[in-house]
Amino acid sequence: MRAFAALLVIVVTVSLFSTPSLANPRRRVVRPAPRVAPKRVVVVRPPVGARRVVIGGSPYWVHGGVYYRHSHDGYVVVKAPIVRVLPRRHRVVVIRGSVYYVSDGVYYRTGPGGYVVVEKPVEVVAAPQTPEPAVPAPSTVTLYVPKRAEEGFASVTLKKLDGGYLGPQGEFYPTMPAVALLTEMYGIAEGSRQTRSDVYFIHVPNKDGASYTRVTLQRKDGGFVGPQGEFYPLVPPVAHLAEMYGAASEPAPEEEASVRIEVPKKTGDGVVAIELKKHEEGYIGPQGEFYPELPSAEQLAELYSG
């Protein structure tokens, strides 16, 4: 009996000290892992073929959807730039049902807080033997505006695109147009209108059939004044504005220019003339190498002074 009691005491003692909560009554404090700052990626120079673009007054280099900014230690990889206001001279381009804003070769899409810079979209052309999938008809929005010369309302149907609306005359609106503008074009006369605006923006189609030019009309003296100072007693038809202001095509590229730089020979007896061809994004050297910026004579001497 005494042996059994002694054995029982040993078992209870071992159980008590082997329980984690009794052996170590202190709670273990789990601390959150420290936040790691995003890695800063720096390269000596942008990849060959990178384009130099100016966005919001700051230069960037872009290649394959990756953007670079010049820094004291090289070129830093950054996020795609966002601008709050589009450049004044921009065009509206519709590609495969999506709306883009183009200025100086830079493409923008609407995004949170402004406009996001995107890569130039590539239109995919299906192979002849492969039928192109049917594109669903765009959805429409119908508004009813008061008629000009009689009671009642006139219907105005807008086609909803990805990024805006297309009007009955082919005009484009980045956002839902105000009723005041639609009534001027399709509805009531001036004396019956209850709302008004002093400035109207109409995006008229260009002659390429895929882009638009914004035309500003200013209300004045009972009519409207166009960008060239011409006067209209009523809002002019979109076809008339397109004939005056619709762009014919993309501007012709400038003729290829060249820059001549002389670098001293390694032997010290003369110089070597290096001709760089001006590229829209930088300069092309005699061996086909690309420079985002005009290289210095010292930089060229490493290749051509021998």
ROVOBA-812663 format. One record per residue: residue number from 1; z, x negated, y negated of N, C-alpha, C, O in turn; residue in three letters. Coordinates in steps of 0.02 Angstrom, whole numbers. Each point is the difference from the previous one (the first is absolute). Layout:
residues N
> nr	n.w	n.u	n.v	ca.w	ca.u	ca.v	c.w	c.u	c.v	o.w	o.u	o.v	rest
> NUM	Z	X	Y	Z	X	Y	Z	X	Y	Z	X	Y	ALA
...
//
This chain:
residues 306
> nr	n.w	n.u	n.v	ca.w	ca.u	ca.v	c.w	c.u	c.v	o.w	o.u	o.v	rest
> 1	0	-42	61	0	42	-61	0	-43	-63	-36	13	-48	MET
> 2	77	-66	50	1	-47	-57	-68	-34	-9	-22	-11	-57	ARG
> 3	-10	-6	112	-67	-32	-4	-51	46	-31	-42	-20	-40	ALA
> 4	47	84	60	-47	50	-28	11	7	-75	-49	5	-38	PHE
> 5	111	-3	15	15	7	-71	-25	-61	-40	-28	7	-54	ALA
> 6	38	-66	83	-24	-61	-34	-76	0	-7	-27	-19	-51	ALA
> 7	-7	42	105	-73	4	-3	-23	49	-52	-49	-13	-36	LEU
> 8	82	70	29	-17	50	-50	7	-27	-71	-43	13	-42	LEU
> 9	96	-51	29	10	-30	-67	-57	-48	-16	-24	-1	-57	VAL
> 10	3	-39	106	-54	-49	-12	-65	36	-18	-35	-20	-46	ILE
> 11	18	74	83	-62	36	-11	-1	32	-70	-50	-3	-35	VAL
> 12	107	34	15	4	32	-66	-7	-52	-55	-34	12	-50	VAL
> 13	67	-70	59	-4	-53	-51	-71	-25	-10	-24	-9	-56	THR
> 14	-11	-3	113	-69	-25	-4	-45	52	-33	-45	-18	-39	VAL
> 15	56	83	54	-42	53	-29	9	4	-75	-49	9	-37	SER
> 16	112	-16	14	13	4	-72	-35	-56	-38	-31	13	-51	LEU
> 17	36	-74	76	-29	-57	-37	-75	-7	9	-32	-36	-38	PHE
> 18	4	71	88	-73	-3	10	-36	54	-40	-62	-2	-4	SER
> 19	98	51	-26	-31	51	-42	-16	-29	-68	44	-27	-34	THR
> 20	-108	32	13	-19	-33	-64	38	26	-60	18	-38	-44	PRO
> 21	-4	104	43	33	28	-59	72	-23	-6	26	-4	-56	SER
> 22	8	-12	114	69	-24	-4	3	-76	-5	43	-27	-35	LEU
> 23	-88	-7	71	0	-73	-3	-19	-25	-69	26	-51	-24	ALA
> 24	-73	86	-8	-21	-20	-67	-2	62	-44	-54	30	-9	ASN
> 25	109	-9	-19	3	64	-37	-40	0	-65	-15	53	-26	PRO
> 26	-4	-110	1	-39	-2	-62	-72	25	12	-33	-20	47	ARG
> 27	12	64	-93	-69	25	5	-49	-54	-23	13	-38	-47	ARG
> 28	-69	35	80	-51	-49	-19	-42	28	-57	-30	54	6	ARG
> 29	27	-89	-61	-38	22	-59	-72	-25	7	-12	-61	3	VAL
> 30	-35	108	-1	-71	-17	4	-29	-1	-71	-5	52	-33	VAL
> 31	-14	-110	11	-28	-7	-67	-76	6	3	-32	-27	45	ARG
> 32	2	63	-93	-73	6	-1	-33	-68	-11	25	-42	-37	PRO
> 33	-82	34	69	-37	-64	-7	-24	-7	-72	-21	49	-31	ALA
> 34	23	-109	4	-23	-10	-69	-74	17	-7	-40	-14	45	PRO
> 35	22	44	-102	-70	17	-13	-41	-64	-12	20	-43	-39	ARG
> 36	-76	40	73	-43	-59	-7	-56	16	-49	-36	49	7	VAL
> 37	31	-90	-57	-52	10	-51	-69	-8	32	-9	-42	44	ALA
> 38	-41	82	-65	-67	-7	29	-27	-71	-11	9	-31	-52	PRO
> 39	-43	8	103	-26	-68	-2	-54	-6	-53	-45	42	-4	LYS
> 40	48	-94	-36	-49	-13	-52	-55	-44	28	12	-57	21	ARG
> 41	-74	84	-19	-56	-36	29	-40	-33	-56	-23	34	-46	VAL
> 42	16	-99	49	-36	-39	-51	-53	-42	35	13	-31	51	VAL
> 43	-74	31	-79	-54	-42	25	-24	-46	-56	11	14	-59	VAL
> 44	-42	-68	78	-24	-49	-50	-53	30	-44	0	-9	-61	VAL
> 45	-47	46	92	-54	33	-37	-21	61	40	11	3	61	ARG
> 46	-41	47	-94	-23	60	36	-53	-18	51	-33	-52	-6	PRO
> 47	23	94	56	-52	-13	50	-69	-4	-32	-12	29	-53	PRO
> 48	-33	-65	86	-68	-5	-24	-32	70	0	4	36	50	VAL
> 49	-34	-18	-104	-30	66	-6	44	51	-35	-20	57	-9	GLY
> 50	81	-78	-10	44	47	-36	-29	18	-68	-30	-42	-33	ALA
> 51	39	106	13	-26	24	-64	55	-3	-52	57	18	14	ARG
> 52	-75	-40	-74	47	1	-56	-11	64	-40	-55	13	-24	ARG
> 53	108	27	18	-4	63	-38	57	1	-50	53	-29	11	VAL
> 54	-65	63	-66	52	8	-52	23	72	2	-39	47	-11	VAL
> 55	103	-37	26	29	67	7	60	5	-46	47	-39	5	ILE
> 56	-50	87	-51	55	8	-48	10	-60	-44	56	-13	-22	GLY
> 57	-110	-25	9	5	-59	-42	22	-63	37	6	-53	-32	GLY
> 58	7	56	97	23	-57	39	-52	-18	53	-28	45	32	SER
> 59	15	-111	-21	-50	-19	50	29	1	71	58	-19	11	PRO
> 60	-98	42	35	17	0	71	-59	-29	39	-56	-1	-24	TYR
> 61	71	-22	84	-52	-20	47	9	43	63	56	6	25	TRP
> 62	-110	23	-1	6	46	57	-49	-21	54	-57	-18	-15	VAL
> 63	80	20	77	-42	-18	57	26	38	61	58	-7	19	HIS
> 64	-102	47	10	20	37	60	58	48	-11	40	11	46	GLY
> 65	-35	18	-106	53	47	-14	66	-32	-20	48	35	-13	GLY
> 66	-45	-102	11	61	-37	-19	-8	-25	-72	-53	-27	-18	VAL
> 67	105	36	-23	-3	-18	-71	43	-62	-12	54	-8	29	TYR
> 68	-78	-36	-74	35	-62	-16	9	-3	-76	-43	22	-38	TYR
> 69	100	-51	16	13	-14	-70	13	-75	-6	32	-31	43	ARG
> 70	-57	1	-99	10	-71	-10	73	-13	-22	26	35	-43	HIS
> 71	5	-86	74	69	-18	-16	4	-75	-11	-50	-36	9	SER
> 72	109	12	-28	8	-71	-13	-8	-42	62	-16	-59	-5	HIS
> 73	27	89	64	-5	-38	63	-59	21	42	-3	-19	59	ASP
> 74	-44	56	-86	-59	20	38	-19	72	-14	6	24	-56	GLY
> 75	-29	10	107	-20	69	-5	44	42	46	4	-13	60	TYR
> 76	30	63	-89	50	39	36	-33	65	23	-36	33	-38	VAL
> 77	49	-14	101	-23	64	26	43	56	-29	61	-2	4	VAL
> 78	-94	53	-35	36	55	-32	-27	66	28	-51	2	35	VAL
> 79	86	52	-52	-23	66	19	-60	21	-42	-13	-29	-53	LYS
> 80	-23	79	77	-57	26	-38	25	26	-68	48	38	-2	ALA
> 81	-80	-59	-53	24	20	-67	-4	75	-11	-42	35	29	PRO
> 82	86	-10	-71	1	71	-22	-1	0	-76	40	-34	-33	ILE
> 83	-86	73	4	-4	7	-72	16	72	-18	-16	46	38	VAL
> 84	47	-36	-95	19	67	-22	-58	36	-34	-6	61	4	ARG
> 85	-38	-101	-38	-56	30	-37	-63	-36	21	-1	-62	4	VAL
> 86	-52	99	9	-64	-29	18	-33	-34	-60	13	20	-57	LEU
> 87	-54	-72	68	-38	-29	-56	-42	53	-36	-21	49	31	PRO
> 88	9	-60	-95	-36	51	-40	-70	10	27	-23	57	5	ARG
> 89	-12	-110	11	-68	5	24	1	-2	76	-6	-53	31	ARG
> 90	13	111	0	-1	5	73	-46	56	21	-16	45	-38	HIS
> 91	-6	-49	100	-44	50	29	36	35	58	45	-29	31	ARG
> 92	-66	90	-18	26	38	57	-53	-1	54	-57	20	-12	VAL
> 93	75	-43	72	-47	-6	55	28	39	59	58	-6	18	VAL
> 94	-100	47	12	18	39	60	-35	-31	60	-61	0	2	VAL
> 95	99	-26	46	-27	-31	59	29	36	61	61	-2	11	ILE
> 96	-104	33	27	20	37	61	56	49	-15	48	7	39	ARG
> 97	-54	29	-95	48	52	-17	63	-24	-34	41	41	-18	GLY
> 98	-33	-107	9	60	-28	-33	-19	-25	-69	-55	-27	-10	SER
> 99	100	36	-38	-13	-17	-69	31	-68	-16	58	-13	15	VAL
> 100	-98	-31	-45	22	-66	-22	-15	-7	-74	-47	30	-26	TYR
> 101	87	-71	-8	-11	-17	-70	-18	-75	-2	37	-42	26	TYR
> 102	-94	26	-58	-27	-68	3	-5	-27	-71	-24	33	-45	VAL
> 103	49	-95	36	-6	-35	-63	-5	-74	14	44	-30	31	SER
> 104	-99	-2	-55	-11	-72	9	4	-20	74	28	-53	16	ASP
> 105	-54	94	27	-1	-16	71	65	12	37	5	-15	59	GLY
> 106	46	41	-93	65	15	30	4	74	16	-16	42	-43	VAL
> 107	36	-25	104	4	69	21	73	23	0	44	-36	24	TYR
> 108	-32	96	-51	67	28	-5	2	68	36	-50	36	1	TYR
> 109	108	-19	28	14	66	27	66	24	-31	43	-40	-16	ARG
> 110	-36	106	9	63	26	-25	55	-14	49	-10	4	61	THR
> 111	70	-22	-87	57	-16	42	64	15	-37	-1	21	-58	GLY
> 112	58	-32	91	64	13	-33	10	-44	-60	-3	-62	5	PRO
> 113	16	92	-62	14	-38	-61	-61	-24	-37	7	-35	-50	GLY
> 114	-68	54	73	-59	-23	-36	-61	-3	45	-14	47	37	GLY
> 115	-21	-104	-40	-62	-10	38	6	-65	39	18	-52	-28	TYR
> 116	-33	55	93	7	-58	44	-69	-33	9	-50	34	10	VAL
> 117	50	-99	-15	-62	-38	11	-14	-3	75	44	-15	40	VAL
> 118	-106	31	-21	-20	0	71	-63	-42	8	-34	-16	-49	VAL
> 119	20	0	111	-62	-36	15	-60	46	-10	7	61	7	GLU
> 120	-63	-89	-23	-61	40	-8	-16	32	66	-8	-35	50	LYS
> 121	2	103	-48	-13	33	64	-70	-16	26	-47	-9	-39	PRO
> 122	42	4	104	-64	-14	32	-24	64	34	35	28	41	VAL
> 123	-95	-6	-60	-27	60	30	-28	-17	69	-42	-45	6	GLU
> 124	65	80	44	-21	-13	69	-62	41	15	0	61	-8	VAL
> 125	-53	-95	28	-63	34	18	-4	4	75	1	-51	34	VAL
> 126	-7	111	-8	-2	10	73	-67	-25	27	-51	1	-34	ALA
> 127	53	-24	97	-61	-22	33	-47	58	8	22	58	6	ALA
> 128	-88	-71	-5	-48	55	5	10	44	61	-8	60	-3	PRO
> 129	27	-92	61	7	39	61	67	37	4	8	43	43	GLN
> 130	38	-58	-88	65	33	1	3	52	-55	-3	-18	-59	THR
> 131	8	81	76	3	52	-53	64	-7	-39	54	-10	28	PRO
> 132	-59	17	-94	59	-5	-43	41	63	6	-28	55	-2	GLU
> 133	94	-61	9	41	60	8	-5	45	-61	-6	-24	-57	PRO
> 134	8	88	69	-7	48	-54	60	-5	-47	57	-3	23	ALA
> 135	-71	2	-88	52	-4	-50	20	72	-18	-42	40	-18	VAL
> 136	106	-24	22	20	68	-16	-15	17	-73	6	-42	-44	PRO
> 137	-25	104	34	-16	22	-69	62	-6	-44	55	16	22	ALA
> 138	-64	-40	-83	59	-8	-44	30	67	-17	-36	50	-7	PRO
> 139	101	-48	0	34	62	-20	-14	14	-73	-16	-46	-38	SER
> 140	22	108	19	-16	21	-68	59	36	-32	44	27	34	THR
> 141	-44	-29	-100	49	36	-40	-38	43	-50	-42	-26	-37	VAL
> 142	56	90	35	-34	46	-46	48	22	-55	54	27	14	THR
> 143	-74	-38	-77	38	23	-57	-40	54	-36	-61	0	2	LEU
> 144	96	46	-33	-32	55	-37	17	-7	-74	58	2	-20	TYR
> 145	-111	-11	-21	9	-9	-72	-33	58	-36	-49	28	26	VAL
> 146	73	-9	-85	-30	57	-36	-73	-12	-15	-21	-56	-15	PRO
> 147	-18	111	20	-72	-5	-15	-12	-9	-75	44	14	-40	LYS
> 148	-104	-37	23	-15	-15	-70	-12	64	-41	31	9	-52	ARG
> 149	-76	34	75	-23	54	-42	21	69	24	-23	50	-28	ALA
> 150	65	-45	78	20	65	25	69	-6	31	26	-55	9	GLU
> 151	3	112	7	66	-1	31	-6	-22	72	-53	4	31	GLU
> 152	108	-27	-5	0	-24	69	6	-75	4	12	-34	-50	GLY
> 153	-22	8	110	9	-71	12	-59	-27	40	-31	35	39	PHE
> 154	16	-99	-52	-52	-35	37	32	-49	49	49	-34	-17	ALA
> 155	-75	32	77	28	-45	51	-30	-70	-7	-60	-7	-10	SER
> 156	102	-43	16	-20	-71	-2	26	-32	64	60	-4	10	VAL
> 157	-105	-18	33	19	-29	64	-4	-76	-4	-52	-28	-17	THR
> 158	107	-4	33	5	-73	0	7	-24	72	39	26	39	LEU
> 159	-78	-78	-23	6	-31	66	55	-53	-3	0	-43	-44	LYS
> 160	46	47	91	57	-46	1	-20	-62	40	-16	4	59	LYS
> 161	17	-62	-93	-14	-64	32	65	-39	6	52	20	-26	LEU
> 162	-56	-76	62	57	-44	6	8	-39	-65	-29	-54	-8	ASP
> 163	68	81	-39	10	-34	-63	-24	38	-60	1	-26	-55	GLY
> 164	-24	89	64	-23	37	-59	-36	64	20	7	25	56	GLY
> 165	-45	2	-104	-35	63	9	-71	-6	-28	-11	-34	-50	TYR
> 166	-36	68	83	-70	0	-22	-17	69	-26	9	50	35	LEU
> 167	-35	-47	-98	-16	63	-32	-68	27	19	-38	-34	34	GLY
> 168	22	97	-55	-63	32	19	-62	-38	-25	-53	4	31	PRO
> 169	59	-40	-87	-58	-37	-27	-1	-73	24	-40	-40	-24	GLN
> 170	83	23	71	1	-69	26	47	-45	-38	3	-60	15	GLY
> 171	35	87	-63	48	-42	-37	61	-12	43	17	40	44	GLU
> 172	16	-95	-57	58	-21	40	64	2	-42	-1	-20	-58	PHE
> 173	55	44	87	65	1	-32	49	-39	44	11	19	58	TYR
> 174	21	-72	-83	50	-37	40	60	44	19	29	-10	53	PRO
> 175	-11	58	-97	53	47	14	-26	70	-12	-55	9	-25	THR
> 176	95	41	44	-21	69	-12	-14	11	-74	45	-11	-41	MET
> 177	-106	31	22	-17	7	-71	39	57	-33	18	49	33	PRO
> 178	-5	-57	-98	35	52	-37	-44	61	-7	-62	-5	-4	ALA
> 179	93	64	3	-37	62	-8	-38	0	-66	-55	29	-4	VAL
> 180	83	-60	-48	-34	-3	-65	-68	-34	5	-48	22	-32	ALA
> 181	44	-75	72	-65	-34	8	-48	43	40	-59	4	-17	LEU
> 182	83	28	71	-44	41	40	-25	61	-39	-57	22	10	LEU
> 183	100	6	-53	-23	57	-39	-53	-20	-51	-46	39	-14	THR
> 184	51	-99	-12	-52	-25	-46	-67	-6	35	-52	15	-28	GLU
> 185	54	-36	92	-62	-13	36	-27	62	36	-60	8	5	MET
> 186	105	35	19	-22	54	43	25	70	-19	-20	49	31	TYR
> 187	63	-44	-83	32	64	-12	-9	29	-68	-57	15	-20	GLY
> 188	111	-6	-17	0	39	-61	-27	-39	-60	-7	-61	2	ILE
> 189	-8	100	-55	-21	-31	-63	60	-27	-37	58	16	17	ALA
> 190	-70	-56	-68	54	-33	-36	50	49	-30	61	-13	3	GLU
> 191	-84	69	-31	44	46	-34	47	36	46	52	25	-22	GLY
> 192	-68	-20	87	42	37	48	47	-45	38	42	25	38	SER
> 193	-48	-89	-46	40	-46	39	72	-2	-26	10	-1	-61	ARG
> 194	40	0	107	70	-1	-21	29	-70	0	48	-14	-36	GLN
> 195	-76	-31	75	23	-69	1	-56	-46	-21	-59	18	7	THR
> 196	76	-76	-32	-52	-45	-24	23	-73	7	59	-14	10	ARG
> 197	-107	-29	-15	13	-72	1	-49	-33	-47	-56	24	-8	SER
> 198	75	-78	-23	-43	-34	-48	-45	-53	32	-51	-18	-28	ASP
> 199	70	-6	87	-39	-52	34	-10	21	73	48	20	34	VAL
> 200	-110	-25	-11	-16	15	70	-33	-61	32	-39	-36	-32	TYR
> 201	56	24	96	-30	-55	38	-40	32	57	26	39	40	PHE
> 202	-90	-57	-37	-44	26	53	-30	-60	36	-32	-42	-31	ILE
> 203	42	38	97	-29	-54	40	-68	24	26	-4	42	44	HIS
> 204	-50	-70	-73	-68	22	18	-27	-47	54	16	-59	1	VAL
> 205	-58	86	45	-26	-43	54	-50	-50	-25	-41	15	-44	PRO
> 206	44	-75	72	-49	-52	-16	-63	12	42	-1	41	45	ASN
> 207	-51	-79	-62	-64	9	34	0	-26	72	-47	14	37	LYS
> 208	99	-52	-18	3	-22	70	27	55	46	-2	-7	61	ASP
> 209	27	62	-90	24	55	40	67	-10	33	23	44	37	GLY
> 210	10	-101	-49	63	-14	34	56	-19	-48	58	-7	21	ALA
> 211	-72	-1	-85	51	-20	-48	-5	44	-62	-47	39	-8	SER
> 212	97	-47	-36	5	44	-59	17	-41	-62	30	-54	5	TYR
> 213	-49	80	-63	17	-30	-64	38	51	-41	-21	57	-6	THR
> 214	78	-78	-23	40	47	-39	-29	6	-71	-11	-50	-34	ARG
> 215	-1	112	12	-26	15	-66	54	38	-39	27	49	25	VAL
> 216	-11	-73	-85	52	32	-41	-33	44	-53	-44	-22	-36	THR
> 217	67	85	33	-23	47	-51	58	17	-45	54	18	23	LEU
> 218	-66	-23	-90	52	15	-50	-17	65	-36	-56	8	-25	GLN
> 219	105	38	24	-12	63	-36	0	-13	-75	46	-31	-27	ARG
> 220	-98	57	-8	-5	-11	-72	-49	51	-30	-53	12	28	LYS
> 221	71	17	-85	-44	43	-38	-30	56	42	-59	15	-5	ASP
> 222	100	17	47	-23	56	40	-44	-19	58	-31	44	30	GLY
> 223	27	-107	-13	-39	-23	57	30	-61	32	61	-8	1	GLY
> 224	-103	-36	25	24	-60	35	-42	-60	-21	-61	6	-10	PHE
> 225	93	-63	3	-33	-63	-19	3	-46	61	52	-11	29	VAL
> 226	-111	-17	-11	-5	-44	57	16	-72	-17	14	-16	-58	GLY
> 227	-16	-29	108	17	-70	-10	-43	-36	-51	23	-48	-32	PRO
> 228	-86	70	24	-45	-33	-48	-1	36	-67	-43	-14	-43	GLN
> 229	90	61	33	2	37	-63	-44	61	-1	-4	33	-52	GLY
> 230	-29	-16	107	-43	59	1	43	64	2	56	0	26	GLU
> 231	-84	53	-55	38	63	-6	-29	53	46	-60	7	7	PHE
> 232	105	31	26	-19	55	43	38	63	-23	61	-2	-6	TYR
> 233	-96	57	-7	35	62	-19	41	27	58	51	33	-11	PRO
> 234	-72	-45	74	37	19	60	5	-62	45	-32	-51	-11	LEU
> 235	74	57	62	5	-56	48	-69	-11	32	-26	47	30	VAL
> 236	-3	-106	-35	-67	-11	27	0	2	76	51	-15	31	PRO
> 237	-108	33	0	-4	-1	73	11	-71	27	-15	-49	-33	PRO
> 238	42	46	92	14	-65	31	-65	-38	11	-1	-62	-6	VAL
> 239	-54	97	22	-64	-34	10	-22	-36	-63	-28	-55	3	ALA
> 240	41	85	-61	-18	-32	-63	42	-63	-12	-26	-52	-20	HIS
> 241	92	58	33	43	-59	-9	-17	-55	50	2	-59	-17	LEU
> 242	-20	79	78	-19	-51	49	-63	-36	-20	-7	-60	13	ALA
> 243	-39	96	-44	-62	-32	-22	13	-52	-54	-34	-51	-4	GLU
> 244	84	65	-38	16	-46	-55	46	-56	21	-8	-57	-22	MET
> 245	57	72	65	53	-49	13	6	-20	73	38	-47	16	TYR
> 246	-74	79	29	5	-20	70	-33	-67	12	-57	-11	-19	GLY
> 247	94	-34	50	-26	-68	12	-56	3	51	2	39	48	ALA
> 248	-52	-82	-58	-57	-1	46	19	-32	66	-18	26	53	ALA
> 249	53	-81	-55	19	-36	61	52	-51	-18	22	-5	-58	SER
> 250	-2	-35	106	47	-54	-13	-32	-50	-47	-61	-12	4	GLU
> 251	99	-18	-51	-29	-50	-44	-28	-59	38	29	-23	50	PRO
> 252	-85	-1	-73	-33	-56	33	44	-62	-4	28	-15	-52	ALA
> 253	-24	-22	107	42	-61	-1	-30	-52	-47	-60	-6	-8	PRO
> 254	104	-32	-23	-22	-52	-45	-36	-56	39	16	-13	58	GLU
> 255	-63	-18	-92	-36	-56	31	49	-57	15	47	-13	-37	GLU
> 256	-61	-19	93	44	-53	23	-2	-59	-49	-53	-27	-13	GLU
> 257	111	9	-13	5	-56	-47	32	-60	37	24	7	56	ALA
> 258	-25	-63	-89	28	-60	31	39	-40	-52	-12	6	-60	SER
> 259	58	-47	85	40	-44	-42	-8	-70	27	4	-12	60	VAL
> 260	-14	-36	-105	-11	-70	19	62	-40	-19	21	0	-58	ARG
> 261	8	-35	107	59	-42	-11	-15	-71	26	-25	-7	56	ILE
> 262	40	-43	-96	-11	-69	21	66	-31	22	51	4	-36	GLU
> 263	-51	-36	94	60	-32	26	-15	-75	9	-56	-19	20	VAL
> 264	104	-23	-35	-12	-73	7	-5	-21	73	35	26	43	PRO
> 265	-80	-75	-30	-6	-26	68	61	-43	17	33	-27	-44	LYS
> 266	-19	22	109	56	-41	22	-11	-74	-16	48	-37	-12	LYS
> 267	-111	17	11	-15	-70	-15	9	-16	-73	4	-59	-19	THR
> 268	0	110	-23	10	-11	-72	-64	-14	-38	4	-13	-60	GLY
> 269	-62	15	92	-63	-16	-34	-42	63	-9	-54	6	29	ASP
> 270	79	40	-69	-40	60	-14	37	63	20	58	0	19	GLY
> 271	-96	55	-24	29	66	14	-46	37	48	-58	-18	8	VAL
> 272	86	71	22	-39	45	44	1	69	-33	53	27	-16	VAL
> 273	-113	1	7	-5	67	-30	5	52	54	-38	1	48	ALA
> 274	87	44	-55	11	54	48	-18	66	-33	25	15	-55	ILE
> 275	-68	23	86	-20	65	-26	34	56	39	-9	4	61	GLU
> 276	47	37	-96	34	57	31	-35	65	-20	-14	11	-59	LEU
> 277	-1	31	108	-33	63	-13	54	52	-16	49	8	37	LYS
> 278	-60	28	-92	48	52	-21	-5	59	47	-53	28	10	LYS
> 279	110	-9	19	5	57	44	42	53	-36	40	-16	-44	HIS
> 280	-50	80	63	37	53	-35	75	-7	9	38	27	-41	GLU
> 281	-16	-62	93	72	-9	11	23	-71	-10	60	-15	8	GLU
> 282	-105	-31	-26	20	-69	-9	-61	-46	-4	-47	14	-36	GLY
> 283	48	-69	75	-54	-50	-2	-14	-25	71	45	-5	41	TYR
> 284	-110	-10	-28	-22	-26	64	-23	-72	-10	-42	-14	-44	ILE
> 285	69	-31	85	-18	-70	-5	-63	-18	38	-28	43	35	GLY
> 286	3	-106	-42	-62	-20	33	2	5	76	-52	10	31	PRO
> 287	111	-15	-1	6	5	73	18	71	23	15	11	58	GLN
> 288	-18	35	-104	15	70	17	74	17	-5	18	56	18	GLY
> 289	24	-101	-42	71	15	-6	13	46	-59	-38	0	-48	GLU
> 290	91	38	52	15	51	-51	62	-20	-39	49	-23	29	PHE
> 291	-51	31	-96	57	-12	-44	15	64	-38	-43	24	-37	TYR
> 292	103	4	45	17	60	-40	-2	-12	-75	-14	45	-38	PRO
> 293	30	-108	17	-3	-18	-70	-41	-63	-8	-14	-35	49	GLU
> 294	-7	20	-110	-41	-59	-12	40	-63	19	53	-13	-29	LEU
> 295	-77	-26	78	38	-59	22	-3	-56	-51	-46	-4	-40	PRO
> 296	97	-38	41	1	-57	-45	-42	-57	28	-19	0	59	SER
> 297	4	-50	-102	-38	-58	22	37	-38	54	-31	-26	46	ALA
> 298	98	21	-52	39	-35	51	-5	34	68	-3	-33	52	GLU
> 299	2	101	-53	-5	37	63	-68	-10	32	-5	-7	61	GLN
> 300	-48	5	-102	-66	-12	28	-10	-72	22	-40	-14	45	LEU
> 301	75	-31	-77	-8	-71	18	21	-13	72	-27	-46	31	ALA
> 302	73	84	-4	21	-10	69	-57	12	49	-2	-29	54	GLU
> 303	-46	72	-73	-56	16	45	-63	-40	-16	-38	-17	46	LEU
> 304	27	3	-110	-67	-23	-20	-1	-67	-35	-54	-21	-21	TYR
> 305	109	-15	14	-3	-63	-37	-19	-58	44	-10	-55	-25	SER
> 306	5	66	91	-17	-55	46	-74	-19	-3	-22	-45	35	GLY
//
